[in-house]
Amino acid sequence: MKITVVTTSFNSEATIGFTIESFLKQTHSDKEMLVIDGVSRDGTLKIVESFRSDAITVLSEPDKGVYDAMNKGFRQFSGDAVGFLNSDDTFHDANVLADIAAGLENADIVYGDLNMVTDHHSKRLARVWRAGTFRPYAFQLGWVPPHPTFYTRREVVQKVGEYDLSYVTTADYDYMLRAMALNDFRVRYIPRVIADFQMGGISTSGIDVTIRANLECLRSRREHLNAPVIDAAFFLRFLRRIFQIRRLGL
């Protein structure tokens, strides 16, 4: 099974080298990486090109933001399955793609766990996200899988479509909700850490961003799941984030 890893980038010279190294170390050989760059003005593209790998394809052109860049990845990937690895994140170890491929043998969607780290030199944990098994009404209870661990077969992309660009910070949430809650795809949880997510991006940038993201997620549930004006998930998502921090003490 060929797996495409889409990495979107913009002025990512400080971190993208770690991202690419973790991809090239994967033991699963049938793989490709698409780097969708938003015309970086720093050394990002030089770093990507320095790896001189036939498994990496680069597209650099203006875009309308990260989700627009991800949609370009959807249109260009050639694998049997696809997922996204941020340009400041890494795979947790060399066997991740092999385990994803094995999981997709009898599933249409797989996802796993996430470590949130302060940096990729020390890998010091800031939070942990242990996703658990997907169940009916999970999204209504504040649950969502970590997007950097989310991989789907090509058929899922063909049916679900692209990211909705009207969601500024949570188009990934809306996409996963549409894929999992509105369809009968075979979903499998892989109980292992898939990716190391570096803190400090748009999704971890403070309480104002968190509130805005929660409101966007509520809009998705109201549109697709007939949620009320305010639902339980609006509050439960906050509690789940607190639980991620407390898990560090276990």
Sine and cosine of phi, psi and omega as CSV:
sin_phi,cos_phi,sin_psi,cos_psi,sin_omega,cos_omega
0.00,0.00,0.83,-0.56,0.03,-1.00
-1.00,0.06,0.77,-0.64,0.00,-1.00
-0.92,-0.40,0.78,-0.62,0.08,-1.00
-0.99,-0.15,0.76,-0.64,0.10,-0.99
-0.95,-0.32,0.88,-0.47,0.01,-1.00
-0.99,-0.15,0.82,-0.57,0.05,-1.00
-0.87,-0.50,0.89,-0.45,0.07,-1.00
-1.00,-0.04,0.59,-0.81,-0.08,-1.00
-0.59,-0.81,0.48,-0.88,0.18,-0.98
-0.36,-0.93,0.91,-0.41,-0.03,-1.00
0.77,0.63,0.82,0.57,-0.11,-0.99
-0.94,-0.34,0.46,0.89,-0.12,-0.99
-0.88,0.48,-0.43,0.90,-0.05,-1.00
-0.96,0.28,-0.36,0.93,-0.15,-0.99
-0.76,-0.65,-0.39,0.92,-0.18,-0.98
-0.91,0.42,-0.41,0.91,0.07,-1.00
-0.88,0.48,-0.66,0.75,0.07,-1.00
-0.88,0.47,-0.66,0.75,-0.02,-1.00
-0.87,0.49,-0.75,0.66,-0.05,-1.00
-0.93,0.38,-0.66,0.75,0.03,-1.00
-0.85,0.53,-0.67,0.75,-0.02,-1.00
-0.92,0.38,-0.51,0.86,0.07,-1.00
-0.94,0.34,-0.74,0.67,-0.05,-1.00
-0.92,0.40,-0.41,0.91,0.02,-1.00
-0.98,0.20,-0.13,0.99,-0.06,-1.00
-0.89,0.45,0.73,-0.69,-0.02,-1.00
-0.96,0.29,-0.37,0.93,0.07,-1.00
-0.95,0.32,0.89,-0.45,-0.18,-0.98
-1.00,0.09,-0.45,0.89,-0.07,-1.00
-1.00,0.07,0.99,0.14,-0.13,-0.99
-0.54,-0.84,0.38,-0.93,0.14,-0.99
-0.58,-0.81,0.46,-0.89,0.11,-0.99
-0.86,-0.51,0.78,-0.63,0.14,-0.99
-0.96,-0.26,0.89,-0.46,0.09,-1.00
-0.99,-0.12,0.93,-0.36,0.01,-1.00
-0.98,-0.22,0.97,-0.24,-0.14,-0.99
-0.97,-0.24,0.61,-0.79,-0.02,-1.00
-1.00,-0.07,0.63,0.78,-0.04,-1.00
0.89,0.46,0.90,0.43,0.02,-1.00
-0.88,0.48,0.58,-0.81,-0.01,-1.00
-0.97,-0.23,0.01,1.00,0.02,-1.00
-0.96,-0.28,-0.50,-0.87,-0.06,-1.00
-1.00,-0.05,0.30,0.95,-0.05,-1.00
-0.81,0.58,-0.79,0.61,-0.09,-1.00
-0.92,0.39,-0.58,0.81,0.05,-1.00
-0.90,0.44,-0.62,0.78,0.03,-1.00
-0.91,0.42,-0.71,0.70,0.02,-1.00
-0.86,0.50,-0.74,0.68,-0.04,-1.00
-0.91,0.41,-0.44,0.90,-0.03,-1.00
-0.91,0.41,-0.34,0.94,-0.01,-1.00
-0.98,0.22,-0.36,0.93,0.09,-1.00
0.73,0.69,0.79,0.61,-0.03,-1.00
-0.94,-0.35,0.72,-0.70,0.06,-1.00
-0.94,0.33,-0.23,0.97,0.00,-1.00
-0.99,0.11,-0.09,1.00,-0.07,-1.00
-0.91,-0.42,0.79,-0.61,0.08,-1.00
-0.88,-0.47,0.68,-0.73,-0.06,-1.00
-0.89,-0.46,0.73,-0.69,0.17,-0.98
-0.82,-0.58,0.87,-0.50,-0.01,-1.00
-0.84,-0.55,0.92,-0.40,0.02,-1.00
-0.33,-0.94,0.34,-0.94,-0.01,-1.00
-0.86,0.50,0.53,-0.85,0.06,-1.00
-0.63,-0.77,0.04,-1.00,-0.03,-1.00
-0.98,-0.20,0.38,0.92,-0.02,-1.00
0.86,-0.52,0.03,-1.00,-0.15,-0.99
-0.89,0.46,-0.62,0.78,-0.05,-1.00
-0.96,0.28,-0.51,0.86,0.13,-0.99
-0.90,0.43,-0.66,0.75,0.05,-1.00
-0.90,0.44,-0.64,0.77,0.03,-1.00
-0.90,0.44,-0.63,0.78,0.05,-1.00
-0.88,0.47,-0.58,0.82,0.09,-1.00
-0.88,0.47,-0.61,0.79,0.08,-1.00
-0.88,0.47,-0.66,0.75,0.05,-1.00
-0.85,0.52,-0.60,0.80,-0.06,-1.00
-0.98,0.21,-0.32,0.95,-0.15,-0.99
-0.93,-0.38,-0.23,0.97,-0.13,-0.99
-0.94,0.34,0.55,-0.84,-0.05,-1.00
-0.93,-0.38,-0.01,1.00,-0.07,-1.00
-0.98,0.20,0.11,-0.99,0.12,-0.99
-0.98,0.20,-0.35,0.94,0.00,-1.00
-0.58,-0.82,0.32,-0.95,-0.07,-1.00
-0.54,-0.84,0.52,-0.86,0.11,-0.99
-0.42,-0.91,0.06,-1.00,-0.11,-0.99
-0.83,-0.55,0.70,-0.71,0.08,-1.00
-0.81,-0.59,0.91,-0.41,-0.05,-1.00
-0.86,0.51,0.44,-0.90,-0.04,-1.00
-0.96,0.27,0.00,1.00,0.15,-0.99
-0.86,-0.51,0.34,0.94,0.05,-1.00
-0.84,-0.54,0.19,-0.98,0.01,-1.00
-0.65,-0.76,0.35,-0.94,0.22,-0.97
-0.93,0.36,0.54,-0.84,-0.09,-1.00
-0.94,0.35,-0.59,0.81,0.02,-1.00
-0.39,-0.92,0.00,-1.00,-0.15,-0.99
-0.97,0.26,-0.21,0.98,-0.08,-1.00
-0.97,-0.23,0.16,0.99,-0.07,-1.00
-0.87,0.49,-0.80,0.60,-0.06,-1.00
-0.90,0.43,-0.54,0.84,0.07,-1.00
-0.89,0.45,-0.66,0.75,0.02,-1.00
-0.94,0.33,-0.58,0.82,0.07,-1.00
-0.90,0.43,-0.70,0.71,0.03,-1.00
-0.87,0.49,-0.67,0.74,0.03,-1.00
-0.90,0.44,-0.65,0.76,0.02,-1.00
-0.91,0.42,-0.57,0.82,-0.03,-1.00
-0.98,0.20,-0.10,0.99,0.07,-1.00
-0.88,0.47,-0.56,0.83,0.01,-1.00
-0.78,-0.62,0.52,0.86,0.04,-1.00
-0.49,-0.87,0.34,-0.94,0.06,-1.00
-0.99,-0.16,-0.47,0.88,-0.01,-1.00
-0.72,-0.69,0.74,-0.68,0.12,-0.99
-0.78,-0.63,0.42,-0.91,0.08,-1.00
-0.41,-0.91,0.25,-0.97,-0.01,-1.00
-0.55,-0.84,-0.51,-0.86,-0.09,-1.00
-0.98,-0.21,0.27,-0.96,-0.09,-1.00
-0.70,-0.71,0.68,-0.74,0.20,-0.98
-0.97,-0.23,0.72,-0.69,0.08,-1.00
-0.97,-0.25,0.87,-0.48,-0.14,-0.99
-0.89,-0.46,0.38,-0.93,0.02,-1.00
-0.97,0.24,-0.53,0.85,0.01,-1.00
-0.24,-0.97,0.22,-0.98,-0.06,-1.00
-1.00,-0.07,-0.01,1.00,0.14,-0.99
-0.99,0.15,-0.79,0.62,-0.05,-1.00
-1.00,-0.01,-0.43,0.90,-0.11,-0.99
0.83,0.56,0.54,0.84,0.00,-1.00
-0.95,0.33,0.79,-0.62,-0.06,-1.00
-0.95,0.31,0.72,-0.70,0.14,-0.99
-0.95,-0.31,-0.64,0.77,0.06,-1.00
-0.49,-0.87,0.35,-0.94,0.11,-0.99
-0.79,-0.61,0.59,-0.81,-0.02,-1.00
-0.82,-0.57,0.97,-0.24,0.04,-1.00
-0.97,-0.23,0.96,-0.27,-0.25,-0.97
-0.93,0.36,-0.71,0.70,-0.08,-1.00
0.98,0.21,0.07,-1.00,-0.11,-0.99
-0.98,0.21,0.68,-0.74,0.08,-1.00
-0.95,0.31,0.73,-0.68,0.01,-1.00
-0.73,-0.69,0.34,-0.94,0.08,-1.00
-0.82,0.58,0.62,-0.78,0.01,-1.00
0.93,0.38,0.27,0.96,-0.02,-1.00
-0.88,0.48,-0.68,0.74,-0.03,-1.00
-0.92,0.40,-0.53,0.85,0.04,-1.00
-0.94,0.34,-0.26,0.97,0.00,-1.00
-0.97,-0.26,0.30,0.96,0.09,-1.00
1.00,0.06,0.13,0.99,-0.04,-1.00
-1.00,0.05,0.51,-0.86,0.16,-0.99
-0.32,-0.95,0.59,-0.80,0.07,-1.00
-0.98,0.21,0.40,-0.92,0.07,-1.00
-0.93,0.37,0.85,-0.53,-0.08,-1.00
-0.85,0.52,-0.61,0.79,0.01,-1.00
-0.93,0.38,-0.07,1.00,0.03,-1.00
-0.95,-0.31,0.05,1.00,-0.21,-0.98
-1.00,-0.07,0.90,-0.43,-0.01,-1.00
-0.79,-0.61,0.66,-0.76,-0.06,-1.00
-0.73,-0.68,0.44,-0.90,0.16,-0.99
-0.94,0.34,0.36,-0.93,-0.01,-1.00
-0.83,0.56,-0.59,0.81,-0.04,-1.00
-0.88,0.48,-0.52,0.86,0.03,-1.00
-0.92,0.40,-0.72,0.69,0.01,-1.00
-0.87,0.49,-0.66,0.75,-0.02,-1.00
-0.89,0.45,-0.57,0.82,-0.03,-1.00
-1.00,0.07,-0.67,0.74,-0.11,-0.99
-0.98,0.19,-0.55,0.84,0.00,-1.00
1.00,-0.09,-0.54,-0.84,-0.12,-0.99
-0.94,-0.34,0.06,-1.00,0.08,-1.00
-0.94,0.34,0.64,-0.77,0.01,-1.00
-0.99,0.10,0.94,-0.35,-0.11,-0.99
-0.95,0.30,-0.09,1.00,0.08,-1.00
-0.96,0.28,-0.25,0.97,0.09,-1.00
-1.00,-0.04,0.90,-0.44,-0.13,-0.99
-0.96,0.26,-0.70,0.71,-0.08,-1.00
-0.88,-0.47,-0.15,0.99,-0.12,-0.99
-0.74,-0.67,0.51,0.86,0.07,-1.00
-0.89,0.45,-0.44,0.90,0.06,-1.00
-0.93,0.37,-0.67,0.74,0.08,-1.00
-0.85,0.53,-0.77,0.64,-0.01,-1.00
-0.86,0.51,-0.65,0.76,-0.01,-1.00
-0.91,0.42,-0.73,0.68,-0.03,-1.00
-0.92,0.40,-0.59,0.80,0.08,-1.00
-0.87,0.49,-0.74,0.67,0.00,-1.00
-0.88,0.47,-0.64,0.77,-0.03,-1.00
-0.93,0.37,-0.67,0.75,-0.16,-0.99
-1.00,-0.08,-0.64,0.77,-0.12,-0.99
-1.00,0.01,-0.34,0.94,-0.06,-1.00
-0.96,-0.29,0.08,1.00,-0.03,-1.00
-0.69,-0.72,0.16,-0.99,0.02,-1.00
-0.94,-0.35,0.58,0.81,0.05,-1.00
-0.89,0.45,0.47,-0.88,0.09,-1.00
-0.97,0.23,0.86,-0.50,-0.07,-1.00
-0.92,-0.40,0.71,-0.70,0.01,-1.00
-0.74,-0.68,0.75,-0.66,0.10,-0.99
-1.00,-0.02,0.80,-0.60,0.08,-1.00
-0.99,-0.17,0.95,-0.32,-0.12,-0.99
-0.98,0.19,0.93,0.38,0.06,-1.00
-0.39,-0.92,0.35,-0.94,0.01,-1.00
-0.96,0.29,0.82,-0.57,-0.01,-1.00
-1.00,-0.07,-0.70,0.71,-0.13,-0.99
-0.65,-0.76,0.44,-0.90,0.15,-0.99
-0.97,-0.26,0.91,-0.42,-0.10,-1.00
-0.99,-0.17,0.86,-0.51,-0.01,-1.00
-0.99,0.16,0.81,-0.58,-0.01,-1.00
-0.91,0.42,0.46,-0.89,0.09,-1.00
0.90,-0.43,-0.06,1.00,0.01,-1.00
-0.99,0.14,-0.17,-0.99,-0.10,-1.00
-0.88,0.47,-0.51,0.86,-0.06,-1.00
-0.99,0.10,-0.08,1.00,0.00,-1.00
-0.75,-0.66,0.62,0.79,-0.17,-0.98
-0.97,-0.25,0.35,0.94,0.10,-1.00
0.83,-0.56,0.14,-0.99,-0.11,-0.99
-0.92,0.40,-0.56,0.83,-0.01,-1.00
-0.91,0.40,-0.64,0.77,0.05,-1.00
-0.92,0.38,-0.62,0.78,0.01,-1.00
-0.88,0.47,-0.69,0.72,0.01,-1.00
-0.90,0.43,-0.70,0.71,0.02,-1.00
-0.88,0.48,-0.67,0.74,0.01,-1.00
-0.90,0.44,-0.66,0.75,0.02,-1.00
-0.89,0.46,-0.62,0.78,0.03,-1.00
-0.92,0.39,-0.62,0.79,0.05,-1.00
-0.91,0.41,-0.66,0.75,0.03,-1.00
-0.89,0.46,-0.64,0.77,0.06,-1.00
-0.87,0.48,-0.66,0.75,0.04,-1.00
-0.87,0.50,-0.64,0.77,0.03,-1.00
-0.90,0.44,-0.69,0.72,0.00,-1.00
-0.92,0.40,-0.60,0.80,0.03,-1.00
-0.92,0.40,-0.62,0.79,-0.02,-1.00
-0.95,0.30,-0.65,0.76,-0.15,-0.99
-0.96,-0.27,-0.42,0.91,-0.09,-1.00
-0.88,-0.48,0.16,0.99,0.02,-1.00
0.85,0.53,0.62,0.79,0.02,-1.00
-0.93,0.36,0.44,-0.90,0.06,-1.00
-0.95,0.30,-0.07,-1.00,-0.03,-1.00
-0.85,0.53,-0.70,0.72,0.15,-0.99
-0.75,-0.66,0.77,-0.64,-0.03,-1.00
-0.88,-0.48,0.08,-1.00,-0.03,-1.00
-0.88,0.47,-0.59,0.81,-0.05,-1.00
-0.89,0.46,-0.47,0.88,0.01,-1.00
-0.85,0.53,-0.63,0.78,-0.01,-1.00
-1.00,0.01,-0.58,0.81,-0.05,-1.00
-0.92,0.39,-0.47,0.88,0.04,-1.00
-0.90,0.44,-0.61,0.79,0.08,-1.00
-0.88,0.47,-0.71,0.71,-0.03,-1.00
-0.90,0.43,-0.61,0.80,0.02,-1.00
-0.91,0.42,-0.59,0.81,0.04,-1.00
-0.92,0.40,-0.63,0.77,0.06,-1.00
-0.90,0.44,-0.63,0.77,0.01,-1.00
-0.90,0.44,-0.57,0.82,0.04,-1.00
-0.86,0.50,-0.63,0.78,0.00,-1.00
-0.95,0.31,-0.68,0.73,-0.03,-1.00
-0.91,0.41,-0.47,0.88,0.00,-1.00
-0.85,0.52,-0.39,0.92,0.00,-1.00
-0.88,0.47,-0.44,0.90,-0.02,-1.00
-1.00,0.08,-0.07,1.00,-0.04,-1.00
-0.99,0.16,0.00,0.00,0.00,0.00
